[in-house]
């Protein structure tokens, strides 16, 4: 399947970007649409994967914690498209942007089911971080760029 990675730029693209983020990361736990956003969205770098038909099939955000450290947050790939390289391409675009903006370290809190994915991309676990919705264990991970 063919797809492209790009930054969302139009209101419609952002609407579809946030909808997929909610659908995968919040809806299954009964969370309302809107809970997939926080108050620093406009300070972050966003990327998405689009099919040739412009369907949003993957999303990711990079936030800037300091002049040297950035953090991957709200990364999600549509279930139908997992295992096809989309997640790897999103992380690659995020890492490239982090390097271009002089960040030397990326951290993230990975859901337990995503730890192996990030380890395959050279991220290392430092320990458990938090339990989301009383059921989703997260692990603190990092990578030096």
Secondary structure, 3 states (H helix, E strand, C coil): CCEEEECCCCHHHHHHHHHHHHHHHCHHHCCCCCCCCCCCHHHCEEEEEEECCCCEEEEEEEEECCCCEEEEEEEEECHHHCCCCHHHHHHHHHHHHHHHCCCCEEEEEEEHHHHHHHHHCCCEEEEEEEEECCCEEEEEEEEEC
